[in-house]
Amino acid sequence: MDREEIEHKIREIVAARTNSQKIFEISADDPLGTVGIDSLAFSWILADMENTFNFVMMGSDIMKLKTLTRAVDYVEQKMQK
């Protein structure tokens, strides 16, 4: 899976959990909080990412996922292991 596909999948996950298409309007470097993700939605987004990309996230890594760019970087790194 290439970088564009990963980003698109993450955008789809966020859109589904926030019931908003706003995620498709922001740049990859905008904070994810700008699309209205609350803590419950964020928890579900992380679980969906784990299921979609087939890896387990470490609790301490969650704070690294502040933008789409960082989330894509994180997923790429995890998928290489």
Secondary structure, DSSP 8 states (H G I E B T S, - for coil): --HHHHHHHHHHHHHHHHT-SGGGTS-TTSBGGGG---HHHHHHHHHHHHHHHT----GGGGGG-SBHHHHHHHHHHHHH-
